[in-house]
Amino acid sequence: MSAEAADREAATSCRPCTPPQTSWFEFLLEEALLETHLRKAAPDPSPVQLIIQFLEQASKPSLNEQNQVQPPPDNKRNRILKLLALKVAAHLKWDLDILEKSLSVPVLNMLLNELLCISKVPPGTKHVDMDLSSLPPTTAMAILLYNRWAIRTIVQSSFPVKLVKPGPPQLNIMTQIQQEKELTENILKVLKEQAADSILVLEAALKLNKDLYVHTIRTLDLLAMEPGMVNGETESSTAGLKISAEEIQCQVCYDLGAVYFQQGSTNSTIYENAKEKFFRTKELISKIASSSLHCTIDEKRLAGYCQACGVLTSSSDSASQQSTPYSQIHSCMKSGSYQELVKIFLEDNLTLSLPIQFRHSVLRELFQKAQQGNDALDEICFKVCACNTVCDVMQGRMIDIQFNQLFLKPNKEKIDFLLEVCSRSIHLEHASESSQRKMAAFLKNLCLGLEDLQLVFMISSHELFITLLKDDERKLLIDQMRKRSPRINLCTKPVTSFYDIPASASVSIGQLEHQLILSMDPWRIRQILIELHGMTSERQFWTVSCKWEVPNVYGNVILGIKDNLTRDLVYILMAKGLHCSAIKDFVHAKQLFAACLELVTEFSPKLRQVMLNEMLLLDIYTHEAGAGVSGERPPSDLISRVRGYLEMRVPDIPLRQVIAEECVAFLLNWRENEYLTMQVPLPLVQTNPYVKLGQLLAATCKELPGPKESRRTAKDLWEVVVQICSVSNQHKRGNDGRVSLIKHRESTLGIMYRSELLSFIKKLREPLVLTTILSLFVKLHNVREDIVNDIAAEHISIWPSSIPNLQSVDFEAVAVTVKELVNYALTINANNHFWLIIQADIYFGDKKNDKMLLFAQLPYPAMMLWIPTMSTSGMLPFWNI
């Protein structure tokens, strides 16, 4: 290998490939591997993934000689797999929050049952019949963990869960999901039957006044040894991770409080038990806060439970019961004192003590009651909604769509109340400039949304409006209203003027269309389209600008959306996003794509996948234009998403070929040769020409610089490129009966057209890949029979030296391609030794009869490298020039 090639190889090898994931069976073969793996900063697979893999393998059924399904055998392999799963859980310190979040109910049930088994809990014995104080510390802790999980799972199952919209049906996946669902339901049924016993076990645990110990990796190793080697250490008081009595009581109290609170919906007296447990939890948290190692309680959730219990339980001190807004609101809802409820919300608009989620939940409950036939609540719903809306405005949140629905038919009473809410939600003397501007903008937009001039005048003449808006702002608003509305005259002009002539609807639509073209804010685009569709239902606003272009594969799906507003919004968001991506305005492109993704997720899995694909392409562009320029390796998450796209097999999803191009080029540029060569699925290689080309390039580069080893893959790559550069010969019979040969048509027999290949190569930046493809084209150029001077290139010996059918190759196209490729490569690295020599040889071949003109046009770096090469080869003595 030359010195330059060695330097280049050393420079490019600093980009490491993504390390392959450790397989589960490797932990069986090497005992110390698990602890080494878990000590990594970000182990792959993660601890919870390892637990799933170990237990999945240990629970696989077997087949007997008659091909009958048998339960998993109790052999050494399966026992070690279960032990490995327990070790990983011990590494996580048996944190139920982590385990419940990542493991399904069947997997966690199996894991905790294995913990009971290895902790010497007698099978078939009811936990409630066992005396925890007389058991070894690790055994008692195992029983507590299982019963805590049991009641936590019961509580979690009572919460409503948003159903995930299923994708395209796949029989095997659907069967697995159904089996897991049935298994989960069966386990929940058993847990609910044993719920009373689990509660008694945890109540008994509160009476324990001693520390307990939970298994660690070390104690599990000791338990796995022969009985004679353990010497009773795992049953002593010092084995395992120590959990203090206060931490145990804190966790148990919280879990008992949660299950009592859940049971309170059927028996309100149980809320007292929940309240006692939650307030005890608060006391214990304040006591152990600084020393807690194992206890993890969601304190915000605990505070919510305490608030709820304070409202739901009767208190001997009625004054303390009414001291919190929550209690007052609960009392108002219960007694039907809705005017008092509105007063509480008005007062809270200044104090802001109620969370916005609670405010919206109260409004939802009022809506439900109104829909059940209580018409008197319509006014209350509007008033509470108005309070929430002004609160949102003052805190910089978006206005809820419910307010727009309730304000569709405004009247004097609604405007009066809304102005009262605004006045009571801000103290002008103490309010910040930001708060004043938010309120002013709200009042201004309110005026612009009203058609009734009397209602506009009510707002514009209000003291708050006059105080918040400056004179010039008020005049500008009046001008806007005058141009928009017929016969509006909010000034003191005695006679009709030109400006009082009503603007036609077409002018208003034209102004909004102009704003629609200029706006890059997804929310503003949506608002404009709502206004436009409110004015006319006959227009298709996605056709407003000829610059809005969406690929045909997407356009057919988008234009099939039945709702006109949704169709226009999706089309325009995507078109603007694609335009921003094309001009490298990646920030706006991401905002537009994110808004479009959120919109289509609700109704179209097909368009959702389309947007995910476009966002992947955008992330590739963003990295390559930003951190990638300086050589910073892309995050592993992006590489995984690129692989996921290439392996995607979702039917009926419209795909853009450019995304596949960019994904393969991305993997080649970051030397993911191992994946492209060994791990890419075979069906993908057979169906996607860019993946096939990428695999051949990666395999050839991987085996360089050894000529013998690389010739097999190099031959495959050579044949593919020769086929692409071939022309199809067609015969045509003329009028005189003679048959003439028609040549120079791009062959359709190759995996892609030459122009597509050239476009793909110009996406590559990795030096070795560019050198390899340049070397191939140079060799193909040199094979032609009428060549006078060969072009020199690195690694040229790995390619075949002849072509069976020379007439089939379009050598003129090959020569043009070589020129284009070397010019492109030199934009990547203008000082590459071998690329400069190729360029110099091309210049010499083109201008060999005019040597002075050659040197006039030859780039200086190529001249300085080429002269010694030519003079020493005897092709052109230096002194004869």
N, C-alpha and C positions, 0 to 999 in steps of 0.2 A: 504493500500500500504506500502511496506517495505521502510526503510530509503534509501536503495540503489536505489530502483526504483524511489523514489521521487527525489533523487539527479539527476538521469539520465534524468527524465522527465523535470526537471528544466533546465538542461544543453541543452537539445535538443530543448526545446521550445523557445530558444533565436533566432532560425532561423525562422523569420516570413514568412508566406505564402504570395505570391503576392496578394495584395488587389484586390478585385473584382472591375471592372469598374463601375462608377456611371452611372445609366441609365437616359435617358432624362426625363422620367416622374417624377423622384424624385424631379426635380427642379420645377415642377408644384405643388407638394405637400408641399414643404417647401420653403417659399419665400426667406429666408436669405441664402439658400444653394449655390446659384449661386455665390455671391460675395466671400463667404468662399472658394468655389472651385477654383475660378479664382486667388485667392491670393496664391495658392500653388506654389511651385517652379516648378514642372513639372506636371500640372494637367492632369488627364486621365479620360475622353477624353479631348483633347486639345481644346482651344477656337474655332478654325476654324471647328473642328469636331462637336462641339456643335451647331454652326450656321447651319451646314448642317442638323443635326438631327432635330433641332427645325423647320426649314423651310420645311423640308421633311414631317414632321408630320402635319404641318399646311396646307400644300397644297395637302393632300391626298383627292381624290374625294370620294364622298359618293354615296350610292345607295338609291333610293326611294322605295316605296312599290311595284312598278312594276319592280324592279331590273334594273332600268335605271341609268346610271352613271350621277351624278349631280356634279356641281362645289363644291369645298370645302365650307362648310357653314360658315357664318360670325358669329360664336358663341364666347362665352367668352373664351373657351379653346383655340381656334385658335388665338384669339387676344393676349392672354397671351404668347403663343408660339412665335408669331412674335415679341412681345415686348422683350422677352428673347433673341432672336437673335440679336435685335438692341442693347441690353445692352452689349452683348459679343463684338459686333463690337465697341461699345463705349469704352469698356475696352482696345481694341487694338488701340484706338485713331484714328479710321477711317483711318488707314494707308493702302492706296491702294496697296502699294508694297506687304504687307503681304496678304491682301485679294485676290488680283489677282493671287498670286502664289499658293494659296491653294484652292480657290473656283472656280467652273466652271462658265462660262458666264451666264447660266440661273439662278444659285443660287445667284450670285452677283447682277444680274439685279433685282431679286425679293427683295433682301435685300435693295438696294438703292431706289427702288420704295416704299417700306415700310417707309424708312426714309423720302422721299418726302411727303408721306401721313401724317405721324405723325408730320411733321414740318409745316403743314397747307398750303402746296402748292396746289392750286385749281386744281383738276383733269381736264384734257382736255385742260388746258391753256398752250399755247406755252411759253416756258421759255424765248424765245427771245423777247416776248412782255411785259415782266415784268421788272419793274425798280428795279434793285438790291439795289440801295441806299435807297429806301423807304420801303424795306422789313425788318422784324425783323432779327437780326444778324444770328440766328440759321437757319432761313428759307433760307436766301441768301446763307449760307454756304452749306446747303443741295443741293441747285440747282447747286452750283459750283462743289461739289463732284460728282454729277451725270454726269454732262457734261464733267468733267475731265476724269471720267472713260469711257465715251462714246468714246472720241477721242483716248484715250490710247488703248482701245480695238480694234478700227479700225486699228491703227498703228500696234499693236501686230499681228493682223490677216493677215497682209501683209507679215510677215516674213515666210520663208519656215520652215516647221516643219517636222522632221524626223518621219516617220510613225513607230509605234510600231508593231513589228511582232505579229500577233494574235496567241494565243495558240490554243489548241484543241477546236473546236466549241462547245459552250454551248448555247442552244436556248434562255433561259431567259436572259442571260448576253448579248448576241448579240443583242437581241431586245431592251434592255435598252440602250446599247451604240448607236444604230441606232436612237432611239427616242431622246436621248440627242444631237446627232449630228444634227438632223433636227431642233430641237428647237434652238440650237446655231446659225445655219445658218439663221433662221428666225429673230432672235434678231439682228444679224449682218446686215441683209438687212435693218431693220428699222433704226439702228444706222447710217448706211451709207447714208440713205435718209435724215436723220436729221443732218448730219455732218456739213453742212453750218451753220445751226442755232446754233449748239453747239459751233462752232468757234466764232460766233458773241457774244454769251453769255460770253465766256472767254475773248474776247477782251474788252467787256464792264467792266468785272471784273478788268481789269488792270487800269481802270480809277477811281476805288474806292480807296479812300485814307483814309480808316478807318479799324480798327480791326474788325474781325468777331469772332463768337463763334460757337463751334461745340458741339453737344449733348454729355452729360456724362450720367452715370448710374443714377445720382441724378435727372437730368432734365427729363430724360425719365420716372422716377418714378412719378415726378410731373405731367407730361402730362397724365399719366395713371389714375390720380385721377379724382374725380368728378370736373367738371368745376368750381364750386363755391369754391373749396378748393385751387385752384392754385394761385389766386390773381395776375395773370399776371406776375409771376416771370420768367417763361420760355421765355417771350417775352421782358424782360428787357435787358439792355446792359451788365449786369454782370452775366447772366446765362450761364453755360456751360464752356468749356475749351477755353481759349482765344488764338486766332491765329492772330499774328501780321500782319499788312498790307504788310510788306516786305516779310514775309514767304509766304503769299498767292500769291503775285506777282511772287515770285521766282518759285513756283510750276507751276503756270499757264503759265509763260513764257516758261518753259522747255517743258510742254506738247504741247503748241502751236508750239514751234520750231520743235518738233518731227513730228507733223501732217503736218506742212508745208514742212519739209524735205521729207516726204513720198509722198506728192503731187508733189514735184519738179521733179519726174521721168517723169511726163507727161507735165509739164510746168516749164522750167528751170528758169524762172524769179522769181518763188516763193522761190527759194533757198535764195534770198536776204532777204525775210521775216524770213526764218528759221535762217539765220545767225544773223540777228538783235536780235531775241528772245534768241538765245543761248548765245550770248555775253552779253546780259542784265542779263541772269541767272548767268553767271560767276561773274558779278559785284555784284549782290545781295548776292550770296553765300559768297563772301569775306566780305561783310558788316554784315551779320547776323550769321557768322560761330560760334561765341562763345555763342550766345544767342538763337540759334535755338532749339526749342523743338518739332516741328511738321514736319518741312521740311526735307525730305530725298531725296537727289538727288545723282544718281550714277555719281560721278565726273569723273571717267575714261571714261564712256560712253559719258558724256558731252564733254570731251576733244576730243574724237573721232569725235563727231558731228562738233565741231568747226573746227577741221582740215579739215574735208570733205567739210564744207561750204567754207573755205578759198580756197580750190582747185577748187570747182565748180562755185564759183561766180567770175565775172570779177572785177578786182581792178584797180583803177585809178593809183596806184603806181605799175608799172610792176616789179620793183626791189623787192618790198616786196612780190609780188606774187611768185617770183621765189626763195625766200629765204629759203623755207623749202624743204626737200627732197620729201615730198608728192606732192607738186606742180610741182616740176621738173619731177617726174616720171609720173604724170598725163599728163603733156605737151608732154613728149616723147612718151607715148602710143598713144596720140591723133594724133601727127604729124608723127609717124612711125620712130622716131629717136632711133632705138633700140641699136645702138652702144653706144650712150650717156647713155641709160638706163643701159647698162652693166657697164659703168664707175661709175655710181652712186652706183650701188650695190658693186663694188670693193672697193670704198672709204668707204662705210658704214661697210664693214667687219672689219675695224679698229675702227670706231666711235660707231658702234652698236646703232644707233639712231632709226632704223626701227624695229618695232616688228616683230617677226618671222611669226606671222599669216599674216601680211601684205605682207611680202616677198612671202609667199606661195600663197596668193591670186593673186599676179601679175603673178607668174609662171603659175597658173591655167588658167588665161586669155590668156597668150601666147600659152599655149597648145591648148586651144579652137580655137584660130586663126589659128594655124598650122594645126589642124585637118580639118579646113574648106578649105584647099587646098593651103595655103601659105607655100610652101616647104622651102622658104628662112628663115623661122622662126625656123627651126629645130636646126640650129647652135646656134641661140639666146637662145632657150630653154635650150640647154645643158650648155651654159655659165652662164645663170642666175641660173640654178640648181646647177652648180659647186660652184658658190658663196654662195648659201644657204647651201650647204653641208659642206663647209669649216667653215662657220659661226656656223653651228650646232656642228661640231667637236670641235671647240674652246670653245664652251659653254657647252660641255659635254653631248649633246643630241645625240639621235640615228640617224644614217644615214638613210635618206628617201629612200624608195624602188624605187622612180623615178630615183634617181641617178644610181642605179644598172641597171635599164632598159636602160637608155641612154648610159651607159658605157659598154654595152654588146659587142660592136664592137669598141674597143679603137683604136686610130691611133695617129700618131706623133703630129698632130695639137691639138688634145684633150689633150694629155699629156703636151704639151707646155703650153697651156692655164691653165690647172690645176696647174702646177708648178708655173705659174705667180700668180695665185690666192693665193696659199699657201704663196709665198714670200711676197705678199702685205698685207697679213692678220695678220702678226706677226712682231713686232719690236724686234729682238733678243736681243738688248741691254737692253730693258726695260721689256721684257716678263718674267713672273714668271716661276719658274721651272715646275709648273703644266701645264701651257700653252705649254711649249716646249715639255713636254712628250706627251701631246695629239697630237700635230702636228707630232711628230716622230712616234707615233703609227699608225697614219693615213697613212703616207708615207710607213711605213713598211708593213702594210696590203695591201696597193695598189700594192706593188711589188709582194706579195704572190698571189694576185689574177690575175696577168697577165701571159699569156702563151708566148707572143712574147718576146724573150730575148733582142732585140734591145730596146723595150720600157722599159724593166726593167733596162737596162743600162742607159737610159736617166734619169731615176729617181735616180738610185744609184750613178750616177756621178754628180748630181746637187749639187751646193754649199750648199743649204739649207739642203739637206739630209746628206751631209758629216759633216755639223756643228752640226746637232741635234743628230745624232747617233754616239755613241762611237765606237772605233775600234773593240772591242770584239762583240758589237751588230751587226756591219756590217758583220763580219766574220761568226757569227752564222746564219745571214740571208742568206748569200751566201751558207752556208752548207745546209740549209733547201731547198733552190732553187735547189741546185745540186742534192739532193736526190729525189726531186719531179719531175724535168723536164729532158727530154732527151738531151744529148750532151750539157749541160750547162757548161760553163767554164769562170767564172768571175774573176779568179785569173791568175797568170802569169806562170802557169805550162807549160813547153815546150812540154811535152809528155802526152799522155793519161794515166790516173791512174785508179786504182780500183774505186775511187769515181766518175769518169766521166761516168761509166757504167750507162745507164738509168734505173731508177727504173720501175718495171712493174706496171700495173694498179692495180693488185691484192694486191701488197704491200701498195700502197697508200690507197686503200679501207680499208685494214686491220688496218692501222694506224688511219684512221678516225673512224672506228668502235670501236677501243680501246678508243679513246677520247669520243665517244658517250656513252660508258658504264660508264666512270668515271665522266662525266660532270653532275653537278647539276644545272647549269644555264639555264633557259628555252630559253633565246635568243641564247646562244651558241649551244644548242641542235638543235634548228631550223636551224642555219647556217650550222652545220655539215650535217644535213639531206639534205639540199639544195645541198651541194657539192656532197654528195653521189648519189643523184638522177640525178645529172648532169653527173656523171661518168657511171652509169648503170641504166637501167629501168627494169631490170629483177629480182632484189633482193627485198625481203620483209624485211626491216631493223628492224621491230618490233620483229623479231625472233632472233636477234643477241645474246641476253643474255637469258639463261634459267631462270634467276632470275626475269625477268620481267613477273609478273603474274597479270592478271586482272580477276576479277570474271566473270564467264561464262555469267551471265545476262548482263554485260556490254560489254564483248568481242563480243557477237553476233551483237550488234548495231555498235560498232566501226569498226569491220571488214567489215561491210556493206558499209562503206564510199567508194565512187568510186575513188576519187582522191588518188593516192598512197602516195604522200607526206603528205597530211593532215591525212590520216589514220595512217601512221607511227608516226607522231608527236603527235596526240591525244593519241594513245596507249602508247607510251613511257612516255609522261608527266604524264598520269594517273598511270602507273605502278610504276614509280619512286616516285610519290607522295604517293601512298599507302605504298610503302616500307619505306619511311621516316616516315610516320605516325606510322607504326608498330614498328620502332626502337626508337620512341619518338623524332625524329628530326623534331619538329613541324614547325620551321622557314622555312626550305627548303620545307617541305610539302606544306605549305601555298603558297609559291612562285610558285611552280609547279602547284598546283590546280588553282591558280588565272590566270596563263598564259593559262591553258587548258580551263578555263571558258571563258576567253576573246575570244579564238579561236572558240569554238563551238557555242557561242552565235550568230555568224554570219550566221550559216547555219542549226543548229539542235536544235529546242526547247526541244526535248527529252533529248539530251545529256547535254543541259544547265541545266535542272532540276536535272539530275544525278550529275553534278558537284556541284550545290547548296546543294544537300543532303550530298555529301561527305565533303564539307566545313563546314556544320553544325556539322557533326560527329567530324571533326578535331577541331572545336571550343570547343566542349564538352570535348574532350581529353585534350586540352590545358588548359582549366579552371580546370578540375579535377586534373591534374598533377601540376598545379601552385597554383593559389590563392585558389582553393578549398581545398587543403591540410591543409591550415591554418584556414579553416572554413569560409573564405570570401564568402558571398552569390553571386551567379552569377548575371550578369546584367539582368534587366527585358527584354531587347531585346533578349537575348539568350533564356530565358524561353519562350518568345512569339514564337520564331522560332521553338523551340522544339514542342510546341503545334501545330503550323502550319504544321509541317511535319506529325504529327500523324493524323491530320484532312485532309491531302491532298487527294483529290479525282481526280487526273489527270489520265486519262486512258493511257494505253500502256507505262507507265514509268517504266523501270526496277528498282526494289528495292532490296536492300540487307537487309536480316533479322536482321543483327547485328545493323543496324541503329535504327530500331524499339526497339530492346533490350536496347540499350544505352539510347535512349530517355526516355523510361519508367523507367529504373534504375535511370536516372538523376532526374526525377520528384520525385521519391520515396526518393532518397538521400537528396533532398532539401525540403522535407515535403510539396510538392504540393498536399497534400491529398484532399483538397477541390476541385481542378480541376479534379483529377482522380475519385473522388467519385460522384460529382454532375454535372460537366460541360462537361465531355468527351462525344462525340456523341455516341448514342446507336449502330448505324451500325458499328462503329469502334470497339466497345467491342465485337460485334458478329463475326467480321472477323479477328481480330488480337489477337492471343492467349496471347501475352505479355501484351497488353493493358488490356485484361480481368483479367489476373493474377495480374497486377499492381492495377487495380481497387479493386479487392477483398482484397489485402494486405492493400491498403490505407484505405478502409472502416473498416477493422478489427482493424487496428492501431488507427484510429480516434476514435473508440468507446471504446478503452481500457482506464482505467482499469476496467470499470464496467462489470462484467461477464454476467449479464442478458441482457444488451443492446447489447453486442457484439456477443452473441451466434448465432444470425440469420446470420449475415455476416460471422462469423467464420465457421458455418456449410457449407455455400456455398464454402468457401475456402477449407475446409476439403474434401469435395466431389471431388473437382477438383484435389487435390493432390493425394487422394486415387486412383482416376482413372488413373493418370499418373504412379503411382507405382504398378499398377496391371499388372498381366501377362495374356496372352491369352492361354487358354487351347485348344489344338488341338488333335484330335484322328487320329491314323494311324493304318491301318490294315496290319499286318505282313504276311510273306509267309505262316505261319501256320494257318492263318485265324483269329488269336486273335487280339483284338483291344487294342492298348497300348496308354497311355496318354503322350503327349509331353507338357512339361511346360517350364517356364522360357524364354519366348520370350517377349520382350517389347511390351506392348499393344499399338495398334494404335487407341484405342478408346479415349485416353486422348487428351487434347488440344495441348500437346507437349510431346516429349520423356523425360525420366528422365534425360538423359545426358544434354539435352537442358535446363531443369529446373535448374540443378546444375550449369551449366555455367552462367545462368542468375543471380542466387542468389549470385555468386561470384563477381558480379559487384556492389553489394549493400554494403553500408558503414554505413547507418543510424542505430544506435543501436536498436531502438524500432522495426524496420522492421526485423532486424536479430534475435532479441529475439523472435518475433512472429513466424517466419518461423521455428526457432529451436524448439520452444515449440510444434509446430504442429508435426514435425517429431519425437520428443521424445514421444509424446502421441501415435503416430502411432506405434512406436517401442514397447511401453508398452502394446499395445492391444493384441499382439500375445499370444497364449495360453501357450506355453512352456517357457515363460519368468520366470526367477528365481528372479532377483532383478530389481525392477523398477528404471528408471532414473528420477531424480527430475529436474523440470524446472519451470520457472516463467510462470504465466497465463495458466497453463496446464488445469485448470478447465473449460475453455471456449469451449474445443473441445468435440465432441461426445465421449461416453465411449465405443462404440462397433461398429463393422462393420458387415453388413448382411452376407457377403460372405468372410470369412477369407481366404479361400483357393485361392482366386483370387489375394491376395496381395503378392508381392515378398518381404518378410520380410528380407531376406538376403541383398537385395539391399537397403532396408530402413536403416538397421544397418550400412552399409557402408556409406550411405549418411549422417547419423547423425555424424559419425566420421569426415568425410570430412568437414561438415559444421561447427562443433565446432572448428576444427583446423583452418579453414579460419577465423571464427569470432574472435579467439584469436590473429590473426595477426592484426586485426583492433584495438582491445583493450585487451592487455594481462592481465589486472588486473580486468576484469569484474567478479564480484562475482558469478553470476548465471552461466555464461559460464564455469568458472573453476570447479564448482560443477558438471556440466554435464560431463566434461572431466574426472573428478575423478571417477564418477559413471561408465563411460564406461570402464576405466581401471580396476575397481573392478570387473565388470561383466566378462571381458575377462580373468582375472588372479585370480579368486577367490580361486583356489586350491593351489596357490603359493603366500602367502601373502608377503613374503620377496621380491620376484621378482616384485610384484606389486609396492612396495615402492621404489625399485631400478629404476623403469621406470617412476614413477609418477612425473610430473613437480612439483617443489617446491611450487609455489603459489597454485596449486590444492591440494597438500598434506596438507598444513596448513589450507585450508578452509574445506577440506573434513573430516579430522580426527574428529573434534568436532561434525560434522553432523552425521557421522556414529555411533560414540560412544553414542550419546544421543538418537539415534533412536533404539538402541538395536540390530542393524543388525550385528555389529562387535565391541565387547568391545575393547576399546583402549589398555587395559593392556594385552590382549591376543595376540597381534601382536608381 
